[in-house]
Amino acid sequence: MKKKLKKNKNLNIHQKSFFFEDYLETSKKNRLSHNDNLFHDRIFLLFFLFFSLIFIFSIRIIHVSLNKIEIYNHSNSSQKFSLLRRDIVDRNNNLISRNVTSYHVAVNPKFIDSKDKFLLKLRLNFPALPIQRIEKKLKEGKYFYLKKRITQLEKEKYWNLGEKAIILEPFQSRIYTHGNLFSHVIGQVDYDNYGLSGVEKFFDKDLKNKNLINQPLVLTLDTNIQYLINKEMKEALITFKSSGGAALLMDVENGDILSLVSLPNFDINKRSDVRDIKFINKITKGVYELGSIFKTFTVALALDNQIVEPKTIIKNIPEKVKCSKYNISDIKKFPSELSVEDILIRSSNVGTLLLAREIGEKKFKKFIDETNLLKKPNLQIAEVGNPINFNWNKCKLETVSYGHGITTTPLQATSIYAAFANGGRLIRPNLLKSEDVIKYKRIVSEETSKNMVNILRKVVTEKNGTASLADINGFNVGGKTGTSQNYKNKSENLNTFISIFPSHKPKFVLLVMLENPKVANDLVYNYRGVKIKGTRNEAGWNSVYVAGKIIKRIGPILAIKNKEFTHQYVAEKTN
């Protein structure tokens, strides 16, 4: 038994020893394997961390590099520029108005190392800056603006200072490529790009339409013609010492306005608040008594109502007519017998008055209403005038017949002349090139229109006509003068001439108006081939003279763009 136990004991010991040895051997191998795996894992982890850091730094370097390219590369930065307003161009796609990137210059005092050095740099480079105020702002330690809307040259000077405290803030600014040339038409926008006046205000919503942002707003204006007319008008103000003036060129068929000039004008890039009444748009906002310009309306009505014909002789024309307590007369003596066309050619107040009485107040009222002479003009612009209301009391018919006691805007008067020239159709003046032509009702017959064009031509060509200085060879100019008093200041004259050309087939109507002109004593006129000096202050001696110069300048340009006009111009030049 003991033997057996001993044997079993030995067996157990042997088994333990066997299992122990087996465990040791296996553990050793496992430990070696585990240590190797752990070592490899640590290497892989370190490698991963190292690679991740490299990857992160690489991305950051690329990001910074790209940012630098965006800052200095104009082509890349322009891709981020999102227009707030559409461009405005003329009929020939010449740029008039556009949004560009401009800058404000500001200061962040937290980034200034030495205030003394900073102020010294500003004082040396920008002596006009208020250094004391800037020094006070620096002490407050708050972000502030040095100047808003700086020029490109100023931007470069601030940049070259090398001061990190100077911040150049970008913003979108509206620039006008021609300064003051279109100031009374285009208008202005405020600092937030909202239209304040002119076309900018009238088309404000359309100009900010994101769906059309890449399509410019195309106007009927012609930059070259606007420049030439503006130049001639400025010279006229100097020559005749006028306080102001205006000119309007319009297509008689569709109402397209090719040029609208009102002087004095102003630089719309300066964003100044112009309140002086002398800077109003005289064509659309100004309201005036236009004088003898209205005689054309009276004669046209008499012809259209078949009361008379152009050659009808009006007999026993008195030197003066008593109306209520007033005596109405002519400024010079006329024959007692005049044809209807001679009444207009010579510009007789009394003769026109007699025709108006034959027409009657009812028909004259209807004409005034149909032509909208006493209403605000309908034009795509913010600034329009409201003619002064009046009552048809005693003598109103008589005085209105020759343009006294009734006011309207030059734009409306010119529109009626356009109707007389185009066959009798009243059209709406237009500034938008893509706009459909809106034709109002016919105000006179085609026959009356032809007769009026012939008579207006004779006002220029006849010996007794009042507009001889507008007889420019090759352009067949016709028109009517008007000399009146400024209804706001009776001591001032308003001299006007509305012309149509070429009269064989009218295409354009041109108004020229001078406020309070003086006699040009040193000016030598070529009056029907005779050199004479000016001695009279009437429309025939200033507004007509200026209109002739304008037509002579712009005529070749208009002829190039109009084949029929060109053939006629060349033919007359050849003959």
Buried (B, 14 or more C-beta within 10 A) or exposed (E): EEEEEEEEEEEEEEEEEEEEEEEEEEEEEEEEEEEEEEEEEEEEEEEEEEEEEEEEEEEEEEEEEEEEEEEEEEEEBEEEEEBBBBBBBBBEEEBBBBBEEBBBBBBBBEEBEEBEEBBEBBEEEBEEBEBEEBBEBBEEEEEBEBBEBBEEEBBEBBEEBEBEBBBEEEBBBBBBBBBBBBBBBBBBBEEEBBBBBBBBBBBBEEBBEEEEBEEBBBBBBBBBBBBBBBBBBBEBBEBBEBBBBBBBBBBBBBBBBBBBBBBBBBEBBEBEEBEEEEBBBBBBBBBBBBBBBBBBBBBBBBBBBEBBEBEBEBEEBEEEBEBEEEEBBBEEEBEEEBBBBBBBBBBBBBBBBBBBBBBBBEBBBEBBEBBBBBBBBBBBBBBBBEBEEEEEEEBBBBBBBBBBBBBBBBBBBBBBBBBBBBBBBBBBBBBBBEBEEEBBEBBBBEEBBBBBBEBBBBBBBBEBBBBBBBBBEBBBBBBBBBBBBBBEEEEBBBBBBBBBBBBEEBBBBBBBBBBBBBBBEEBEBEBEEEEEEBEEBBBBBBBBBBBBBBBBBBBEBBBEBBEEBBEBBEEBEEE
